[in-house]
Amino acid sequence: MAEPLSFPLEMTLPDGTQVTVRLMSDTEKIWLYSNLNTSIDTGFGAIDFRLVDQFRTSLELTGKREAEFLHYMAPAPKYVLERKSDASAMAYILLGKTRFYRGLKQTDPVIVTQFKSLEFDAFCFDLVQSLAKRHGFVGMYVDVFTSNAKLLELIESCEGFQQVAEMPGRTYDGREVTSKVFYKHLADENFRVTQ
């Protein structure tokens, strides 16, 4: 069951930096779309590349990628993690429902970070799990390219995530890569997928 949320949320990073989590503005939603496309091209910043790549490949021919993405984002909880001292954005979080049916209460989150730090990514990943639980999501899927060794190590070290699939894929620039899919049941820490 969803817990009531009141924003901004205040917290502290492991290095002592004071941060707040607030709702994303309309301008930031458009910026997020643009930044996700840049992240796919450069391989920097986005924790989940797959979601945006789906939009890129399926909507490129329509010429409506931004409009479609913003429509998809509309019902999803969206947040900005910012440094309290100067209000600079450190991460953008989208708790999207998957475009493929996996149940209405499953999230397939997107996180765009402004820093290359595994410790910061781990903090954001924990935050996403906490927010997802408070929104009443019962499960979370995460897709990771096997070429992203640091993120793969992070997911594999997180308690409760288990690999449920492995599939061939391709990056936007055409490189062949395998994607591992992980799942965590947020409502029951002891839940395990059986095959």
Accessible surface in RSA format (square Angstrom, percent):
REM  Atomic radii and reference values for relative SASA: ProtOr
REM  Chains: A
REM  Algorithm: Lee & Richards
REM  Probe-radius: 1.40
REM  Slices: 20
REM RES _ NUM      All-atoms   Total-Side   Main-Chain    Non-polar    All polar
REM                ABS   REL    ABS   REL    ABS   REL    ABS   REL    ABS   REL
RES MET A   1   219.33 113.6 151.94 100.6  67.39 160.5 127.18 108.1  92.15 122.1
RES ALA A   2    55.73  51.2  38.36  59.2  17.37  39.5  38.36  54.0  17.37  46.0
RES GLU A   3    97.16  55.8  90.30  68.3   6.86  16.3  29.19  56.5  67.97  55.5
RES PRO A   4   128.15  93.4 105.21  95.9  22.94  83.4 117.51  97.0  10.65  66.2
RES LEU A   5    42.22  23.5   9.83   7.0  32.39  81.4  10.40   7.3  31.83  85.7
RES SER A   6    89.11  75.3  78.38 104.6  10.74  24.7  48.36 103.0  40.75  57.1
RES PHE A   7    52.12  26.1  19.66  12.2  32.46  84.5  19.95  12.1  32.17  92.1
RES PRO A   8    82.32  60.0  65.68  59.9  16.64  60.5  65.68  54.2  16.64 103.4
RES LEU A   9    27.49  15.3  24.44  17.5   3.05   7.7  27.49  19.3   0.00   0.0
RES GLU A  10   110.23  63.3  80.16  60.6  30.07  71.6  26.85  51.9  83.39  68.1
RES MET A  11    51.31  26.6  40.67  26.9  10.64  25.3  46.85  39.8   4.45   5.9
RES THR A  12    66.34  47.2  48.01  48.7  18.32  43.7  31.76  42.7  34.58  52.3
RES LEU A  13    10.60   5.9   7.32   5.2   3.28   8.2   7.32   5.1   3.28   8.8
RES PRO A  14    86.71  63.2  42.01  38.3  44.70 162.5  55.82  46.1  30.89 192.0
RES ASP A  15   107.68  75.4  65.97  65.7  41.71  98.6  42.85 100.9  64.82  64.7
RES GLY A  16    43.14  53.2   0.00   N/A  43.14  53.2  28.72  78.8  14.42  32.3
RES THR A  17    36.56  26.0  27.54  27.9   9.02  21.5  16.73  22.5  19.83  30.0
RES GLN A  18    90.53  50.6  86.25  63.0   4.29  10.2  41.07  87.4  49.46  37.5
RES VAL A  19     0.45   0.3   0.00   0.0   0.45   1.1   0.00   0.0   0.45   1.2
RES THR A  20    12.62   9.0  12.62  12.8   0.00   0.0   9.40  12.6   3.22   4.9
RES VAL A  21     0.00   0.0   0.00   0.0   0.00   0.0   0.00   0.0   0.00   0.0
RES ARG A  22    65.92  27.7  65.92  33.6   0.00   0.0  36.39  49.7  29.53  17.9
RES LEU A  23   107.38  59.8  98.42  70.4   8.95  22.5  98.42  69.1   8.95  24.1
RES MET A  24    14.37   7.4   0.05   0.0  14.32  34.1   0.24   0.2  14.13  18.7
RES SER A  25    51.39  43.4  41.11  54.9  10.28  23.7  47.03 100.1   4.36   6.1
RES ASP A  26   102.36  71.7  96.37  95.9   5.98  14.2  35.38  83.3  66.98  66.8
RES THR A  27   105.75  75.2 101.33 102.7   4.42  10.5  67.62  90.8  38.13  57.6
RES GLU A  28    28.74  16.5  28.45  21.5   0.28   0.7  16.39  31.7  12.35  10.1
RES LYS A  29    48.96  23.9  48.96  30.0   0.00   0.0  15.00  13.5  33.97  36.2
RES ILE A  30    83.78  47.7  83.78  62.4   0.00   0.0  83.78  60.3   0.00   0.0
RES TRP A  31    88.96  35.7  83.96  40.6   4.99  11.7  60.15  32.1  28.81  46.7
RES LEU A  32     0.89   0.5   0.89   0.6   0.00   0.0   0.89   0.6   0.00   0.0
RES TYR A  33    17.16   8.0  17.16   9.8   0.00   0.0  15.38  11.6   1.79   2.2
RES SER A  34    60.91  51.5  56.70  75.7   4.21   9.7  24.30  51.7  36.61  51.3
RES ASN A  35    32.12  22.2  29.06  28.1   3.06   7.4   3.25   7.8  28.87  27.9
RES LEU A  36     0.81   0.5   0.75   0.5   0.07   0.2   0.75   0.5   0.07   0.2
RES ASN A  37    15.32  10.6  15.32  14.8   0.00   0.0  13.26  31.9   2.06   2.0
RES THR A  38    68.69  48.9  66.69  67.6   1.99   4.7  44.79  60.2  23.89  36.1
RES SER A  39     3.46   2.9   2.74   3.7   0.73   1.7   0.73   1.5   2.74   3.8
RES ILE A  40    24.14  13.7   7.28   5.4  16.87  40.7   7.60   5.5  16.54  44.9
RES ASP A  41    93.37  65.4  56.72  56.4  36.66  86.7  27.42  64.5  65.95  65.8
RES THR A  42    90.75  64.5  55.04  55.8  35.70  85.1  60.56  81.3  30.18  45.6
RES GLY A  43    51.45  63.5   0.00   N/A  51.45  63.5  24.19  66.4  27.26  61.1
RES PHE A  44    77.87  39.0  74.57  46.2   3.30   8.6  75.74  45.9   2.13   6.1
RES GLY A  45    15.88  19.6   0.00   N/A  15.88  19.6   6.61  18.1   9.27  20.8
RES ALA A  46     5.59   5.1   0.36   0.6   5.23  11.9   0.72   1.0   4.87  12.9
RES ILE A  47    12.30   7.0   9.04   6.7   3.25   7.8  10.74   7.7   1.56   4.2
RES ASP A  48     2.05   1.4   2.05   2.0   0.00   0.0   1.05   2.5   0.99   1.0
RES PHE A  49    31.45  15.7  28.84  17.9   2.61   6.8  29.39  17.8   2.05   5.9
RES ARG A  50    34.05  14.3  32.11  16.4   1.94   4.6  29.84  40.8   4.21   2.6
RES LEU A  51     0.70   0.4   0.70   0.5   0.00   0.0   0.70   0.5   0.00   0.0
RES VAL A  52     1.21   0.8   1.21   1.1   0.00   0.0   1.21   1.1   0.00   0.0
RES ASP A  53    21.47  15.0  21.02  20.9   0.45   1.1   6.17  14.5  15.30  15.3
RES GLN A  54    31.02  17.3  25.51  18.6   5.50  13.1  24.53  52.2   6.48   4.9
RES PHE A  55     2.30   1.1   2.30   1.4   0.00   0.0   2.30   1.4   0.00   0.0
RES ARG A  56    12.34   5.2  11.37   5.8   0.97   2.3   1.38   1.9  10.96   6.6
RES THR A  57    89.69  63.8  67.20  68.1  22.49  53.6  56.79  76.3  32.90  49.7
RES SER A  58    61.26  51.8  33.12  44.2  28.14  64.8  42.91  91.4  18.35  25.7
RES LEU A  59    18.93  10.5  18.93  13.5   0.00   0.0  18.93  13.3   0.00   0.0
RES GLU A  60    73.91  42.4  58.53  44.3  15.38  36.6  28.06  54.3  45.85  37.4
RES LEU A  61   177.61  98.9 144.22 103.2  33.39  83.9 147.83 103.8  29.78  80.1
RES THR A  62    69.60  49.5  43.31  43.9  26.28  62.6  51.91  69.7  17.69  26.7
RES GLY A  63    69.82  86.1   0.00   N/A  69.82  86.1  36.60 100.4  33.22  74.4
RES LYS A  64   119.45  58.3 114.59  70.3   4.86  11.6  64.67  58.2  54.78  58.3
RES ARG A  65    59.91  25.2  57.40  29.3   2.51   6.0  10.74  14.7  49.17  29.8
RES GLU A  66    74.71  42.9  71.11  53.8   3.60   8.6  21.32  41.2  53.39  43.6
RES ALA A  67    64.51  59.3  51.87  80.0  12.64  28.8  57.69  81.2   6.82  18.1
RES GLU A  68    65.00  37.3  62.76  47.5   2.24   5.3   3.97   7.7  61.03  49.8
RES PHE A  69     0.00   0.0   0.00   0.0   0.00   0.0   0.00   0.0   0.00   0.0
RES LEU A  70    49.26  27.4  42.71  30.6   6.54  16.5  43.11  30.3   6.15  16.5
RES HIS A  71   138.20  75.5 129.18  89.8   9.02  23.1  83.88  86.5  54.31  63.2
RES TYR A  72    34.54  16.1  25.77  14.7   8.77  22.8  31.75  23.9   2.79   3.4
RES MET A  73     0.76   0.4   0.76   0.5   0.00   0.0   0.76   0.6   0.00   0.0
RES ALA A  74    68.55  63.0  42.57  65.7  25.98  59.1  49.64  69.9  18.91  50.1
RES PRO A  75   107.20  78.1  70.23  64.0  36.97 134.4  83.02  68.5  24.18 150.3
RES ALA A  76     7.56   7.0   2.28   3.5   5.28  12.0   5.77   8.1   1.79   4.7
RES PRO A  77    27.13  19.8  15.96  14.5  11.17  40.6  27.05  22.3   0.08   0.5
RES LYS A  78    20.17   9.8  15.00   9.2   5.17  12.3   8.02   7.2  12.16  13.0
RES TYR A  79     2.94   1.4   2.94   1.7   0.00   0.0   0.01   0.0   2.93   3.6
RES VAL A  80     0.00   0.0   0.00   0.0   0.00   0.0   0.00   0.0   0.00   0.0
RES LEU A  81     0.00   0.0   0.00   0.0   0.00   0.0   0.00   0.0   0.00   0.0
RES GLU A  82    21.10  12.1  21.10  16.0   0.00   0.0   0.11   0.2  20.98  17.1
RES ARG A  83    62.41  26.2  62.40  31.8   0.00   0.0  15.55  21.3  46.85  28.4
RES LYS A  84   102.05  49.8  80.27  49.3  21.78  51.9  54.08  48.7  47.97  51.1
RES SER A  85   101.33  85.6  56.68  75.6  44.65 102.8  58.60 124.8  42.72  59.9
RES ASP A  86    87.90  61.6  58.31  58.0  29.59  70.0  40.89  96.2  47.01  46.9
RES ALA A  87    65.38  60.1  48.91  75.5  16.47  37.5  49.72  70.0  15.65  41.5
RES SER A  88    40.59  34.3  32.80  43.8   7.79  18.0  40.18  85.6   0.41   0.6
RES ALA A  89    28.09  25.8  12.34  19.0  15.74  35.8  12.34  17.4  15.74  41.7
RES MET A  90     9.50   4.9   9.50   6.3   0.00   0.0   9.50   8.1   0.00   0.0
RES ALA A  91     0.00   0.0   0.00   0.0   0.00   0.0   0.00   0.0   0.00   0.0
RES TYR A  92    15.42   7.2  14.76   8.4   0.66   1.7   0.06   0.0  15.35  18.9
RES ILE A  93     0.00   0.0   0.00   0.0   0.00   0.0   0.00   0.0   0.00   0.0
RES LEU A  94     0.40   0.2   0.18   0.1   0.22   0.6   0.18   0.1   0.22   0.6
RES LEU A  95     0.19   0.1   0.00   0.0   0.19   0.5   0.00   0.0   0.19   0.5
RES GLY A  96     0.05   0.1   0.00   N/A   0.05   0.1   0.05   0.1   0.00   0.0
RES LYS A  97    90.61  44.2  88.16  54.1   2.45   5.8  46.30  41.7  44.31  47.2
RES THR A  98    19.65  14.0   4.59   4.7  15.06  35.9   3.30   4.4  16.35  24.7
RES ARG A  99   102.78  43.2  65.48  33.4  37.29  88.8  14.86  20.3  87.91  53.3
RES PHE A 100   119.42  59.7 116.09  71.9   3.32   8.6 119.42  72.4   0.00   0.0
RES TYR A 101   188.41  88.0 152.43  86.7  35.98  93.6 121.30  91.2  67.11  82.7
RES ARG A 102    64.77  27.2  43.41  22.1  21.35  50.8  21.91  29.9  42.85  26.0
RES GLY A 103    20.51  25.3   0.00   N/A  20.51  25.3  15.65  42.9   4.86  10.9
RES LEU A 104   130.06  72.4 123.96  88.7   6.10  15.3 124.70  87.6   5.36  14.4
RES LYS A 105    97.11  47.4  95.19  58.4   1.93   4.6  63.83  57.4  33.29  35.5
RES GLN A 106    24.02  13.4  23.92  17.5   0.10   0.2   0.77   1.6  23.25  17.6
RES THR A 107     0.35   0.3   0.00   0.0   0.35   0.8   0.35   0.5   0.00   0.0
RES ASP A 108     0.78   0.5   0.78   0.8   0.00   0.0   0.11   0.3   0.66   0.7
RES PRO A 109     5.95   4.3   3.44   3.1   2.51   9.1   3.44   2.8   2.51  15.6
RES VAL A 110     0.81   0.5   0.51   0.5   0.30   0.7   0.52   0.5   0.29   0.8
RES ILE A 111     2.07   1.2   1.95   1.4   0.12   0.3   1.95   1.4   0.12   0.3
RES VAL A 112     0.63   0.4   0.63   0.6   0.00   0.0   0.63   0.5   0.00   0.0
RES THR A 113     5.08   3.6   4.00   4.1   1.09   2.6   0.00   0.0   5.08   7.7
RES GLN A 114    64.06  35.8  45.79  33.5  18.28  43.5  12.89  27.4  51.18  38.8
RES PHE A 115    75.81  37.9  70.69  43.8   5.12  13.3  73.91  44.8   1.90   5.5
RES LYS A 116   168.28  82.1 128.87  79.1  39.41  93.8  80.99  72.9  87.29  93.0
RES SER A 117    42.26  35.7  32.83  43.8   9.43  21.7  28.19  60.0  14.07  19.7
RES LEU A 118    67.82  37.8  57.14  40.9  10.68  26.8  57.43  40.3  10.39  28.0
RES GLU A 119   107.59  61.8  97.15  73.5  10.44  24.9  38.37  74.2  69.23  56.5
RES PHE A 120    14.48   7.2  11.68   7.2   2.80   7.3  14.02   8.5   0.45   1.3
RES ASP A 121    25.75  18.0  25.75  25.6   0.00   0.0   0.00   0.0  25.75  25.7
RES ALA A 122    30.33  27.9  29.64  45.7   0.69   1.6  30.06  42.3   0.27   0.7
RES PHE A 123    35.11  17.6  29.22  18.1   5.89  15.3  33.57  20.4   1.54   4.4
RES CYS A 124     0.00   0.0   0.00   0.0   0.00   0.0   0.00   0.0   0.00   0.0
RES PHE A 125     1.39   0.7   1.39   0.9   0.00   0.0   1.39   0.8   0.00   0.0
RES ASP A 126    85.49  59.9  79.72  79.4   5.76  13.6  27.08  63.7  58.41  58.3
RES LEU A 127    12.46   6.9   7.81   5.6   4.65  11.7  11.99   8.4   0.47   1.3
RES VAL A 128     0.00   0.0   0.00   0.0   0.00   0.0   0.00   0.0   0.00   0.0
RES GLN A 129    13.67   7.6  13.67  10.0   0.00   0.0   7.15  15.2   6.52   4.9
RES SER A 130    49.56  41.9  44.17  59.0   5.39  12.4  26.49  56.4  23.07  32.3
RES LEU A 131     0.81   0.4   0.81   0.6   0.00   0.0   0.81   0.6   0.00   0.0
RES ALA A 132     0.00   0.0   0.00   0.0   0.00   0.0   0.00   0.0   0.00   0.0
RES LYS A 133    83.51  40.7  74.41  45.7   9.10  21.7  37.13  33.4  46.38  49.4
RES ARG A 134    66.19  27.8  65.83  33.6   0.36   0.9  13.44  18.4  52.75  32.0
RES HIS A 135    45.63  24.9  38.17  26.5   7.46  19.1  22.59  23.3  23.04  26.8
RES GLY A 136     9.64  11.9   0.00   N/A   9.64  11.9   4.52  12.4   5.12  11.5
RES PHE A 137    11.53   5.8   6.85   4.2   4.67  12.2   6.85   4.2   4.67  13.4
RES VAL A 138    52.89  34.8  52.89  47.9   0.00   0.0  52.89  46.0   0.00   0.0
RES GLY A 139     0.00   0.0   0.00   N/A   0.00   0.0   0.00   0.0   0.00   0.0
RES MET A 140     0.00   0.0   0.00   0.0   0.00   0.0   0.00   0.0   0.00   0.0
RES TYR A 141    42.08  19.6  42.08  23.9   0.00   0.0   9.15   6.9  32.92  40.6
RES VAL A 142     3.54   2.3   3.40   3.1   0.15   0.4   3.54   3.1   0.00   0.0
RES ASP A 143     5.71   4.0   1.27   1.3   4.44  10.5   0.93   2.2   4.77   4.8
RES VAL A 144     3.01   2.0   0.18   0.2   2.84   6.8   3.01   2.6   0.00   0.0
RES PHE A 145    33.58  16.8  28.75  17.8   4.84  12.6  28.75  17.4   4.84  13.8
RES THR A 146    47.48  33.8  33.19  33.6  14.29  34.1  21.03  28.3  26.45  40.0
RES SER A 147    75.62  63.9  37.97  50.7  37.66  86.7  40.87  87.0  34.75  48.7
RES ASN A 148    43.76  30.2  37.03  35.8   6.73  16.2  15.40  37.1  28.36  27.4
RES ALA A 149    70.36  64.7  62.50  96.5   7.85  17.9  64.19  90.4   6.17  16.3
RES LYS A 150   143.51  70.0 141.72  87.0   1.79   4.3  85.21  76.7  58.31  62.1
RES LEU A 151    10.28   5.7   8.45   6.0   1.83   4.6   9.54   6.7   0.75   2.0
RES LEU A 152    21.36  11.9  21.36  15.3   0.00   0.0  21.36  15.0   0.00   0.0
RES GLU A 153   108.36  62.2 104.67  79.2   3.70   8.8  35.36  68.4  73.00  59.6
RES LEU A 154    13.37   7.4  10.96   7.8   2.42   6.1  13.37   9.4   0.00   0.0
RES ILE A 155     0.06   0.0   0.00   0.0   0.06   0.2   0.00   0.0   0.06   0.2
RES GLU A 156   100.76  57.8  67.72  51.2  33.04  78.7  31.06  60.1  69.70  56.9
RES SER A 157    86.22  72.9  48.30  64.5  37.92  87.3  46.21  98.4  40.00  56.0
RES CYS A 158    22.34  16.9  12.17  13.6  10.17  23.9   8.75  22.2  13.59  14.7
RES GLU A 159   145.11  83.3 129.38  97.9  15.73  37.4  57.06 110.4  88.05  71.9
RES GLY A 160    12.52  15.4   0.00   N/A  12.52  15.4   3.50   9.6   9.03  20.2
RES PHE A 161    23.33  11.7   0.08   0.0  23.25  60.5   0.08   0.0  23.25  66.5
RES GLN A 162    44.14  24.7  39.53  28.9   4.61  11.0  21.61  46.0  22.53  17.1
RES GLN A 163    71.13  39.8  49.91  36.5  21.22  50.5  20.28  43.2  50.85  38.6
RES VAL A 164    36.35  23.9  16.34  14.8  20.01  48.2  18.15  15.8  18.20  49.3
RES ALA A 165    42.56  39.1  31.43  48.5  11.13  25.3  42.05  59.2   0.51   1.4
RES GLU A 166   101.40  58.2  70.15  53.1  31.25  74.4  21.56  41.7  79.84  65.2
RES MET A 167    75.65  39.2  74.35  49.2   1.30   3.1  41.84  35.6  33.81  44.8
RES PRO A 168   121.36  88.5 102.15  93.1  19.21  69.8 103.80  85.7  17.57 109.2
RES GLY A 169    27.48  33.9   0.00   N/A  27.48  33.9  23.50  64.5   3.98   8.9
RES ARG A 170   137.27  57.6 123.78  63.1  13.49  32.1  42.43  58.0  94.83  57.5
RES THR A 171    17.49  12.4  12.47  12.6   5.03  12.0  14.02  18.8   3.48   5.3
RES TYR A 172    93.23  43.5  67.43  38.4  25.80  67.1  47.58  35.8  45.66  56.3
RES ASP A 173   103.42  72.4  63.89  63.6  39.52  93.5  48.42 113.9  55.00  54.9
RES GLY A 174    32.69  40.3   0.00   N/A  32.69  40.3  21.67  59.5  11.02  24.7
RES ARG A 175   140.26  58.9 133.58  68.1   6.68  15.9  71.74  98.0  68.52  41.5
RES GLU A 176   130.63  75.0 102.85  77.8  27.77  66.1  49.83  96.4  80.80  66.0
RES VAL A 177    19.09  12.6   8.24   7.5  10.85  26.1  17.03  14.8   2.06   5.6
RES THR A 178    44.68  31.8  42.74  43.3   1.94   4.6   8.65  11.6  36.03  54.5
RES SER A 179     6.92   5.8   6.92   9.2   0.00   0.0   6.32  13.5   0.59   0.8
RES LYS A 180    40.41  19.7  40.41  24.8   0.00   0.0   6.86   6.2  33.54  35.7
RES VAL A 181     5.09   3.3   5.09   4.6   0.00   0.0   5.09   4.4   0.00   0.0
RES PHE A 182     6.03   3.0   6.03   3.7   0.00   0.0   6.03   3.7   0.00   0.0
RES TYR A 183    14.63   6.8  14.20   8.1   0.44   1.1   8.97   6.7   5.66   7.0
RES LYS A 184    17.93   8.7  17.44  10.7   0.49   1.2   1.75   1.6  16.18  17.2
RES HIS A 185    37.60  20.5  33.49  23.3   4.10  10.5  11.60  12.0  26.00  30.3
RES LEU A 186     8.34   4.6   0.29   0.2   8.05  20.2   0.36   0.3   7.98  21.5
RES ALA A 187    73.24  67.3  30.50  47.1  42.74  97.2  41.34  58.2  31.91  84.5
RES ASP A 188    64.68  45.3  60.50  60.2   4.17   9.9  20.57  48.4  44.10  44.0
RES GLU A 189    75.83  43.5  64.41  48.7  11.41  27.2  57.86 111.9  17.96  14.7
RES ASN A 190   130.39  89.9 111.63 107.9  18.77  45.2  28.75  69.2 101.65  98.2
RES PHE A 191    77.21  38.6  68.63  42.5   8.58  22.3  73.94  44.8   3.27   9.4
RES ARG A 192   124.00  52.1 109.28  55.7  14.72  35.0  52.24  71.4  71.76  43.5
RES VAL A 193    49.65  32.7  35.46  32.1  14.19  34.2  37.65  32.7  12.00  32.5
RES THR A 194   123.84  88.1  97.19  98.5  26.66  63.5  68.58  92.1  55.26  83.5
RES GLN A 195   192.09 107.4 110.73  80.9  81.36 193.7  80.27 170.9 111.82  84.8
END  Absolute sums over single chains surface
CHAIN  1 A     9986.2       7809.1       2177.1       5562.6       4423.6
END  Absolute sums over all chains
TOTAL          9986.2       7809.1       2177.1       5562.6       4423.6
